[in-house]
Amino acid sequence: MRRSFTPRPYHGLAMAHLAGVPRSAIFAKPGMGKSVMALTFLDYLHNVWGESRPSLVLAPLRVARDTWANEAGKWDHLSSIEVVPITGTVAERRAALRRRAPVYTTNYENLVWLKDEFKGKAWPFATVVADESTKLKSFRLRQGGVRAQALAQVAHTHVERWINLTGTPASNGLADLWGQTWFLDAGQRLGRTFSAFQDRWFRPSKAGQFTKWSQAEHAQEEIQGRLSDICLTLDPKDWFDLADPIVNVIEVELPANARSQYREMERELFTMISGNEIEAMNAAAKSQKCLQMANGAVYLEDGKTWAEVHTEKLDALEELADETGDDPILVAYQFKSDLARLQKRFPEGLNLSEPEGMAQAMAGKGKLWFGHPASMGHGVDGLQYHCNTLVFFAQDWNLEYHDQVLERVGPMRQLQAGKSRPVFVHYLVARGTIDELVMARRASKRNVQDLLLDYLKGKR
């Protein structure tokens, strides 16, 4: 069923921004309508202003395959614009390219293939929309991901308009901004290279043989000022009367045996860190064993099998489920062992990574819905009609994943669904474990290794 388009004031603001700034970014939380705003602009571009070359939308796979085409089908005013996904097998992708359409979508993983497909030919896309543009944050001129590198070869030579869309442009720090912004201005505002950007707005310090970079005091204000002319930030709090989620931290105590095992694992981790043998990103990776144990199960040396060490978080979730009546609860897990244990304890729970489980959740069925933040962040719309409670069974260093899964049922989504109820967010935290460090990072966005080193000092 199609819906008529009733633009909100910020829709007009976004449209004016996109029309006036050919290479620009829109930062807006999920639920603000980034997709429909961009599609409305593309509709004007092709059907009113007469753009003859097609547009390309880049997005995570499920979003590229389903969401953009479905969004165009929801609205009366977009009835004349066709959106063709370039996904699937090579044959299916080539068949999609042979169709004449104003808008094509594809996932970031296909970028190298797409660039090679037009090798020796003219790049056909005059406009590129990078949905969830944080996928481009790792771009560097002489290194970084091959997908962004392939895109960089045409970004400033064959693309006339570039639009970045994201709700979390710098969830893991200001360093995320350089790669995304380069596709807008080739380094004009934040520096021609990442090194120049880093040298200007970050401060180095030595940690053994490695160098750590911390944000300078003046960085936030200066970077925001430099980006102000090409970036539009739409905060739902500026346009709607939204209440913050009601947050509840549920602490669990590890049993004596599990505590002893955890301490042994922790000593191994901190020995490696204090010896300066690993960098910040590796510190987060090495800490996964401690996070697993805090959840209740740890993977063995083969990396495939795991052993359960306690059930405290499962017990706490069961108590919470009993207290909340029949309303569904979205449970964010981290490891496959988490999901296996959740499904064993709650066999009626729905696995949202399975189409049947997602379909049932969209229909409001089931009490517990199990979702991984990496797959819940994009292309999932509809859970808010039935759910306003989120439980983080596991804690994880990735701030972007946290924010995106929260927005699936967050205050803006509730308003979008016509609901006035509050949103409840529960964190299951193992007391005296690395869970607490992750919570501290979420609150302060501090460097992972700094937090771990500070924790080590406290222990000693």
C-alpha positions in Angstrom: 0.0 0.0 0.0 1.4 3.4 -1.0 1.5 6.3 1.3 1.1 10.0 0.4 4.2 12.1 1.1 3.6 14.8 3.8 7.0 16.5 4.0 8.2 17.7 7.4 10.1 21.0 7.8 13.5 19.2 7.8 12.6 17.4 4.5 12.6 20.8 2.8 15.8 21.7 4.5 17.5 18.5 3.4 16.2 18.9 -0.2 17.5 22.5 -0.4 20.9 21.3 1.0 21.2 18.5 -1.6 20.1 20.8 -4.5 22.5 23.6 -3.4 25.6 21.5 -2.5 26.3 18.9 -5.2 28.8 17.1 -3.0 27.4 17.0 0.5 26.5 14.8 3.5 23.4 14.4 5.6 23.8 13.1 9.2 20.4 11.9 10.4 19.4 9.2 12.9 17.4 6.2 11.6 13.7 7.1 11.3 14.3 10.6 10.1 13.7 9.4 6.5 17.1 9.6 4.9 16.2 7.2 2.1 12.9 8.9 1.2 14.6 12.3 1.2 17.4 11.1 -1.1 14.9 9.3 -3.4 12.8 12.4 -3.6 15.9 14.4 -4.6 16.8 11.8 -7.2 13.3 11.8 -8.5 13.5 15.6 -9.0 17.0 15.2 -10.5 15.9 12.7 -13.2 12.2 13.5 -13.8 12.1 17.3 -13.3 15.6 18.6 -14.0 16.3 16.1 -16.8 19.5 14.3 -15.6 20.2 11.7 -18.3 22.9 9.7 -16.6 21.8 7.2 -14.0 22.5 7.4 -10.2 24.1 4.8 -8.1 23.2 4.1 -4.4 25.8 2.2 -2.3 24.6 0.4 0.8 25.0 -2.7 2.9 23.7 -5.8 1.1 20.3 -6.1 2.5 19.6 -2.4 2.2 20.8 -2.3 -1.4 18.9 -5.4 -2.4 15.6 -4.6 -0.6 15.2 -1.4 1.3 15.7 1.3 -1.4 13.4 -0.4 -4.0 10.8 -1.1 -1.3 11.0 2.5 -0.1 10.3 3.8 -3.6 7.3 1.5 -3.7 5.8 2.9 -0.5 5.2 6.5 -1.6 2.8 8.0 -4.2 5.2 10.8 -5.2 8.0 8.2 -6.1 5.8 6.2 -8.4 7.7 7.3 -11.5 11.2 6.4 -10.3 12.5 2.9 -10.8 15.2 1.5 -8.5 17.1 -1.5 -9.8 19.3 -3.5 -7.4 22.7 -4.8 -8.8 23.1 -7.7 -6.5 23.2 -11.5 -6.6 25.3 -13.6 -9.0 27.5 -12.1 -11.7 24.9 -13.0 -14.3 22.1 -11.4 -12.2 24.2 -8.2 -11.7 24.9 -7.9 -15.4 21.3 -8.5 -16.3 20.4 -5.6 -13.8 22.9 -3.3 -15.5 21.3 -4.0 -18.9 18.0 -2.6 -17.6 17.5 1.1 -18.2 16.6 2.8 -15.0 17.3 6.2 -13.3 18.6 4.6 -10.0 20.6 1.5 -9.4 21.7 0.2 -6.0 24.5 -2.2 -5.1 26.4 -3.3 -2.0 29.9 -2.1 -1.1 31.3 -5.6 -1.6 30.5 -5.3 -5.3 32.5 -2.1 -5.9 35.6 -3.7 -7.2 33.6 -5.8 -9.6 31.5 -2.8 -10.7 34.6 -0.7 -11.4 36.1 -3.6 -13.4 32.9 -4.1 -15.3 33.3 -0.6 -16.8 37.0 -0.9 -17.5 37.7 0.7 -20.8 34.2 2.2 -20.9 32.8 5.4 -19.6 31.7 5.3 -16.0 27.9 5.7 -16.3 26.8 7.1 -12.9 26.7 10.9 -12.6 25.4 10.8 -9.0 26.6 8.5 -6.2 24.7 8.2 -2.9 26.8 6.5 -0.2 24.2 5.1 2.3 25.9 4.3 5.6 29.0 6.2 4.4 31.0 5.0 7.4 31.8 2.1 5.2 34.2 4.5 3.5 35.9 5.7 6.7 39.0 3.5 6.3 39.9 5.0 2.9 43.5 6.2 2.6 45.2 7.5 -0.6 48.0 4.8 -0.6 46.4 2.1 1.5 43.1 1.0 3.0 40.3 -1.2 1.6 40.2 -2.2 -2.0 36.5 -1.3 -2.3 37.0 2.3 -1.4 40.2 2.4 -3.5 38.2 1.3 -6.6 35.6 3.9 -5.9 38.2 6.6 -5.4 39.4 6.2 -9.0 36.1 7.6 -10.3 34.9 9.7 -7.4 36.4 13.1 -8.5 36.8 12.4 -12.2 33.5 10.9 -13.4 31.0 11.6 -10.6 29.3 15.0 -10.7 27.3 14.7 -7.4 28.2 12.8 -4.3 25.9 12.4 -1.2 26.9 10.7 2.0 24.1 9.5 4.3 24.7 8.2 7.8 23.3 8.4 11.3 26.7 7.8 13.0 29.4 9.6 11.1 32.0 9.4 13.9 30.7 6.9 16.4 34.3 5.7 17.1 36.0 9.1 17.0 36.7 12.0 14.7 39.3 9.9 12.8 36.4 8.3 11.1 35.6 11.5 9.2 38.6 11.9 6.9 37.9 8.9 4.7 34.2 9.7 4.2 34.9 13.4 3.6 37.6 12.8 1.0 34.9 11.5 -1.4 33.2 14.9 -1.0 36.1 17.3 -1.4 39.3 15.3 -2.1 40.8 16.5 1.1 40.1 20.2 0.7 38.7 20.7 4.2 40.4 18.0 6.4 43.7 17.6 4.6 44.9 16.1 1.4 46.1 13.0 3.2 45.1 11.2 6.4 48.6 11.9 7.8 48.1 15.6 7.4 44.6 15.4 9.0 46.1 13.3 11.9 49.1 15.7 12.4 46.8 18.7 12.6 44.1 17.5 14.9 45.5 14.7 16.9 48.5 14.3 19.3 50.9 11.4 19.3 52.2 9.6 22.4 54.4 6.6 22.7 53.3 3.2 24.1 56.4 1.1 23.8 57.3 0.8 20.2 53.9 1.9 19.0 52.4 5.4 18.7 48.9 6.3 20.0 46.9 9.3 18.6 44.6 11.2 20.9 42.2 14.0 19.8 43.4 17.5 20.4 41.3 19.8 22.5 40.5 22.1 19.6 39.8 19.3 17.1 36.0 19.0 17.6 35.1 22.6 17.1 37.6 23.2 14.2 36.6 20.1 12.3 32.9 20.9 12.7 33.5 24.4 11.4 35.3 23.2 8.3 32.6 20.7 7.4 29.6 23.0 8.2 29.2 24.2 4.6 28.8 20.7 3.1 27.2 18.7 6.0 23.7 18.9 7.3 22.9 17.4 10.7 19.3 16.5 11.5 18.8 15.7 15.1 15.3 14.3 15.9 15.4 16.2 19.2 15.4 19.5 17.3 12.1 18.5 15.5 10.3 16.2 17.9 9.5 15.9 21.5 11.5 12.8 22.2 12.2 11.3 25.6 15.6 9.7 26.2 15.6 5.9 26.6 15.2 4.7 30.2 18.5 2.9 30.9 18.9 0.1 33.4 22.2 -1.6 34.2 21.7 -5.2 35.5 24.8 -6.4 37.2 25.5 -10.1 37.6 28.2 -11.7 39.8 30.4 -14.4 38.4 30.4 -17.7 40.5 33.7 -18.5 42.2 34.9 -21.0 39.7 34.0 -18.7 36.8 35.7 -15.8 38.5 38.9 -17.8 38.9 38.9 -18.8 35.3 38.2 -15.2 34.2 41.1 -13.9 36.3 43.4 -16.3 34.6 42.2 -15.2 31.2 42.5 -11.5 32.2 46.1 -12.0 33.4 47.1 -13.4 30.0 45.5 -10.4 28.2 47.1 -7.8 30.4 50.5 -9.4 30.2 50.4 -9.0 26.4 49.1 -5.4 26.6 51.6 -4.2 29.3 54.4 -5.6 27.2 53.3 -3.3 24.4 53.1 -6.2 22.0 49.7 -5.2 20.5 48.2 -2.1 19.2 44.9 -0.5 20.2 42.8 -2.4 17.6 44.5 -5.7 18.5 43.8 -5.0 22.1 40.1 -5.0 21.4 40.5 -8.3 19.5 42.5 -9.9 22.3 39.9 -8.8 24.8 37.2 -11.0 23.1 38.1 -14.0 25.3 37.3 -11.9 28.4 34.1 -10.6 26.9 33.1 -14.2 26.0 33.7 -15.4 29.5 31.8 -12.5 30.9 28.8 -13.6 28.8 29.2 -17.2 30.1 31.0 -19.2 27.5 34.5 -19.1 26.0 35.8 -20.5 22.7 38.5 -23.1 22.9 41.8 -23.2 20.9 40.2 -24.5 17.7 38.1 -21.4 17.5 34.9 -23.4 16.8 33.9 -25.2 20.0 33.2 -23.5 23.2 32.7 -24.3 26.9 30.1 -22.8 29.2 31.5 -21.3 32.4 28.4 -19.8 34.0 24.7 -19.0 33.3 24.4 -15.7 35.2 23.3 -13.5 32.3 20.9 -16.2 31.0 19.3 -16.2 34.5 19.1 -12.4 34.6 17.4 -12.3 31.2 14.9 -14.9 32.3 14.0 -12.9 35.4 13.7 -9.8 33.3 11.5 -11.5 30.7 9.2 -12.7 33.6 8.9 -9.2 34.9 8.0 -7.5 31.6 4.8 -9.4 30.7 4.0 -10.4 27.2 5.6 -7.5 25.3 8.5 -8.6 23.0 12.1 -8.0 24.0 14.9 -7.4 21.4 18.0 -9.2 22.7 21.4 -8.1 21.2 24.0 -10.8 21.4 27.7 -10.9 20.2 29.0 -14.4 19.7 27.6 -17.5 18.1 28.0 -19.2 21.5 25.7 -16.5 22.9 23.0 -17.3 20.4 23.3 -21.1 20.9 22.9 -20.7 24.7 20.0 -18.2 24.3 18.2 -20.6 22.0 18.8 -23.5 24.3 17.5 -21.6 27.4 14.6 -20.0 25.4 13.7 -22.4 22.6 10.7 -20.3 21.7 12.9 -17.2 21.0 13.1 -15.9 17.4 16.4 -15.8 15.6 16.2 -12.5 13.5 19.0 -13.6 11.2 16.6 -16.2 9.8 13.9 -14.9 7.4 11.2 -16.9 9.2 12.2 -15.4 12.6 12.3 -11.9 11.2 8.9 -12.3 9.5 7.4 -13.5 12.8 8.9 -10.6 14.7 7.6 -8.1 12.1 4.2 -9.6 12.8 4.6 -9.0 16.5 5.0 -12.7 17.5 7.3 -14.1 20.1 8.5 -12.9 23.4 12.3 -12.8 22.9 13.9 -11.7 19.6 17.6 -12.5 19.2 19.6 -10.2 16.9 23.3 -9.5 16.2 24.1 -5.8 16.0 26.1 -6.2 12.8 23.0 -7.5 11.0 20.4 -5.4 12.9 21.9 -2.0 12.1 20.7 -1.7 8.5 17.6 -2.6 6.5 15.5 -3.6 9.5 12.3 -1.5 9.8 9.1 -2.5 11.5 10.2 -3.9 14.9 9.2 -0.7 16.6 5.5 -1.4 16.0 5.6 -4.2 18.6 8.7 -3.7 20.7 10.1 -0.9 22.9 12.5 -2.9 25.1 16.1 -3.7 24.2 18.5 -5.9 26.2 22.2 -5.9 25.5 23.1 -9.5 26.5 26.7 -8.9 25.5 28.9 -5.8 25.5 31.0 -4.9 22.5 33.6 -2.3 21.6 31.9 -1.2 18.4 30.0 2.0 19.2 28.4 2.2 15.8 26.8 -1.2 16.1 25.4 -0.3 19.5 23.8 2.9 18.3 22.3 1.4 15.2 20.7 -1.6 17.0 19.3 0.8 19.6 17.7 2.9 16.9 15.7 -0.1 15.6 13.3 0.4 18.5 14.5 3.8 19.8 12.4 6.9 20.5 12.4 8.1 16.9 11.2 4.8 15.7 8.5 4.7 18.3 7.3 8.1 17.1 7.4 6.9 13.5 5.2 4.0 14.5 2.7 6.4 16.2 3.7 5.2 19.7 4.1 7.5 22.7 5.5 4.8 25.0 9.0 5.1 26.6 12.0 3.0 25.4 13.7 0.7 27.9 17.3 -0.3 27.4 18.8 -3.0 29.7 22.5 -3.8 29.9 23.6 -7.1 31.3 27.0 -6.4 32.9 29.3 -8.9 34.7 30.6 -7.1 37.7 34.4 -6.6 37.9 34.9 -7.7 34.3 35.8 -6.1 31.0 32.1 -5.5 30.5 32.5 -2.4 32.7 35.3 -1.1 30.5 33.1 -1.4 27.4 30.4 0.6 29.2 33.0 3.2 30.1 34.1 3.5 26.5 30.5 3.9 25.4 30.1 6.8 27.8 33.4 8.5 27.1 34.5 7.1 23.6 38.0 6.7 25.0 40.7 4.8 23.2 40.4 1.0 23.8 44.0 0.5 24.8 44.0 3.5 27.2 41.1 2.0 29.1 42.7 -1.4 29.3 46.0 0.0 30.5 44.2 2.2 33.1 42.4 -0.9 34.2 45.6 -2.9 34.5 47.2 -0.1 36.7 44.2 -0.3 39.0 44.5 -4.0 39.3 48.1 -3.7 40.3 
